[in-house]
């Protein structure tokens, strides 16, 4: 399903295809300050930290199929092939949803003090912390961490994994970084299409980002 698509992200001949700053399309989110993006293999999922709401879009478009409320601030989303995973800087918890629904299967403490961004690499959950400026690689989907490393700048707000490399964004630097695998080493970086990026996801082909002005951008590949 999703991960068979994502893990084939190398492109022709297996060469890695970089995401780029070039924008293929953009559209407005359901509300300003979208904070957290995920892709479930079919639909874009967008969180909002002030509305305490998760929106399920119709494919990658501005149309909304459904939405549901959360108990507190949504500050990061990812999808593990089965369940939506959400982090919340109001509670400092990470929640595993039952599929893509408001029902919660389990929750656990985030490793830092202000979680703001999640990714899943096919095996392990990856989170970042806005205050600690640290990226944490979890042991599977659990509170235990295998390793951690510093973010490339001071205010990480979003993560995604494109099947080869971790990609992060930073709200202070207004940059998107392509990491070398899941490590602190950076292969390339480029400016966010607008100021204050707040979330990233990957749909199997393209990087998708959002900003605090309520815009969602579909990036081209380099």
Residue pairs with C-beta under 8 A, 6 or more apart in sequence:
1 41
1 81
2 39
2 40
2 41
2 79
2 81
2 204
3 81
3 122
5 41
5 204
6 122
6 161
6 162
6 163
6 202
6 204
7 122
7 163
8 163
8 204
9 16
9 17
9 162
9 163
9 164
9 202
9 204
9 205
10 16
10 17
10 163
10 164
11 17
11 221
16 164
16 165
17 221
17 222
18 178
18 187
18 188
18 221
18 222
19 162
19 167
19 176
19 178
19 206
19 207
19 219
19 220
19 221
19 222
20 190
20 219
20 220
20 221
20 222
21 176
21 190
21 191
21 193
21 219
22 219
22 220
22 222
23 193
23 217
23 218
23 219
23 220
24 206
24 218
24 219
24 220
25 217
25 218
26 193
26 215
26 216
26 217
26 218
27 61
27 62
27 215
27 216
28 62
28 214
28 215
28 216
29 46
29 48
29 55
29 62
29 210
29 214
29 215
29 216
30 46
30 48
30 53
30 55
30 64
30 67
31 48
31 50
31 51
31 53
31 214
32 50
32 212
32 213
32 214
33 48
33 49
33 50
33 198
33 212
33 214
34 46
34 47
34 48
34 198
34 199
34 210
34 211
34 214
34 216
35 47
35 48
35 49
35 73
35 74
35 75
35 76
35 116
35 157
35 198
35 199
35 210
36 46
36 47
36 49
36 74
36 75
36 76
36 77
36 86
36 87
36 117
36 118
36 158
36 198
36 199
37 44
37 45
37 46
37 47
37 77
37 158
37 160
37 199
37 200
37 201
37 208
37 209
37 210
37 216
38 44
38 45
38 77
38 78
38 79
38 84
38 85
38 201
39 45
39 60
39 79
39 201
39 202
39 203
39 204
39 208
40 79
40 84
40 100
41 79
41 81
41 204
42 59
43 56
43 57
43 58
43 59
43 60
43 65
43 100
44 56
44 57
44 59
44 60
44 61
44 201
44 203
44 208
44 216
45 54
45 55
45 56
45 57
45 77
45 79
45 84
45 100
45 201
46 54
46 55
46 57
46 77
46 199
46 210
46 216
47 53
47 54
47 55
47 70
47 74
47 75
47 76
47 77
47 86
47 199
48 54
48 55
48 74
49 73
49 74
49 75
49 89
50 73
52 69
52 70
52 71
52 72
52 73
52 74
53 67
53 68
53 69
53 70
53 74
54 67
54 68
54 69
54 70
54 74
54 77
54 84
54 86
54 102
55 64
55 66
55 67
56 64
56 65
56 66
56 67
56 100
57 63
57 64
57 65
58 64
58 65
60 203
60 208
60 218
62 216
68 101
68 102
69 102
70 86
70 88
70 95
70 102
71 88
71 91
72 88
72 90
72 91
73 88
73 89
73 90
74 86
74 88
75 87
75 88
75 89
75 114
75 115
75 116
75 117
75 130
76 86
76 87
76 115
76 116
76 117
76 118
76 127
76 128
76 158
76 159
76 199
77 84
77 85
77 86
77 87
77 118
77 199
77 201
78 84
78 85
78 118
78 119
78 120
78 125
78 159
78 160
78 201
79 85
79 100
79 120
80 120
80 125
80 141
81 120
81 122
82 99
83 96
83 97
83 98
83 99
83 100
83 105
84 96
84 97
84 99
84 100
84 101
85 94
85 95
85 96
85 97
85 118
85 120
85 125
85 141
86 94
86 95
86 97
86 118
87 93
87 94
87 95
87 110
87 115
87 116
87 117
87 118
87 127
88 94
88 95
88 115
89 114
89 115
89 116
89 130
92 109
92 110
92 112
92 113
92 114
92 115
93 107
93 108
93 109
93 110
94 107
94 108
94 109
94 110
94 115
94 118
94 125
94 127
94 143
95 104
95 106
95 107
96 104
96 105
96 106
96 107
96 141
97 103
97 104
97 105
98 104
98 105
108 142
108 143
109 143
110 127
110 129
111 127
111 129
111 134
111 136
111 138
111 143
111 145
111 148
112 127
112 128
112 129
112 131
112 132
112 134
112 136
113 129
113 131
113 132
114 129
114 130
114 131
114 132
115 127
115 128
115 129
115 130
116 128
116 129
116 130
116 156
116 157
116 158
117 127
117 128
117 156
117 157
117 158
117 159
117 168
117 169
117 199
117 200
118 125
118 126
118 127
118 128
118 159
119 125
119 126
119 127
119 159
119 160
119 161
119 166
119 167
119 200
120 126
120 141
120 161
121 161
121 166
121 182
122 161
122 163
123 140
124 137
124 138
124 139
124 140
124 141
124 146
125 137
125 138
125 140
125 141
125 142
126 135
126 136
126 137
126 138
126 159
126 161
126 166
126 182
127 135
127 136
127 138
127 159
128 134
128 135
128 136
128 151
128 156
128 157
128 158
128 159
128 168
129 136
129 156
130 155
130 156
130 157
130 171
133 150
133 151
133 153
133 154
133 155
133 156
134 148
134 149
134 150
134 151
135 148
135 149
135 150
135 151
135 156
135 159
135 166
135 168
135 184
136 145
136 147
136 148
137 145
137 146
137 147
137 148
137 182
138 144
138 145
138 146
139 145
139 146
149 183
149 184
150 184
151 168
151 170
152 168
152 170
152 173
152 175
152 177
152 184
152 186
152 189
153 170
153 172
153 173
153 175
153 177
154 170
154 172
154 173
155 170
155 171
155 172
155 173
156 168
156 169
156 170
156 171
157 169
157 170
157 171
157 197
157 198
157 199
158 168
158 169
158 197
158 198
158 199
158 200
158 209
158 210
159 166
159 167
159 168
159 169
159 200
160 166
160 167
160 200
160 201
160 202
160 207
161 167
161 182
161 202
162 202
162 207
163 202
164 181
165 178
165 179
165 180
165 181
165 182
165 187
166 179
166 181
166 182
166 183
167 176
167 177
167 178
167 179
167 200
167 202
167 207
168 176
168 177
168 179
168 200
169 175
169 176
169 177
169 192
169 197
169 198
169 199
169 200
169 209
170 177
170 197
171 196
171 197
171 198
171 212
174 191
174 192
174 195
174 196
174 197
175 189
175 190
175 191
175 192
176 189
176 190
176 191
176 192
176 197
176 200
176 207
176 209
177 186
177 188
177 189
178 186
178 187
178 188
178 189
179 185
179 186
179 187
180 186
180 187
192 209
192 211
193 209
193 211
193 215
193 217
193 219
194 211
194 213
194 215
194 217
195 211
195 212
195 213
196 211
196 212
196 213
197 209
197 210
197 211
198 210
198 211
198 212
199 209
199 210
200 207
200 208
200 209
200 210
201 207
201 208
202 208
205 221
206 218
206 219
206 220
206 221
207 218
207 219
208 216
208 217
208 218
208 219
209 216
209 217
209 219
210 216
210 217
211 217
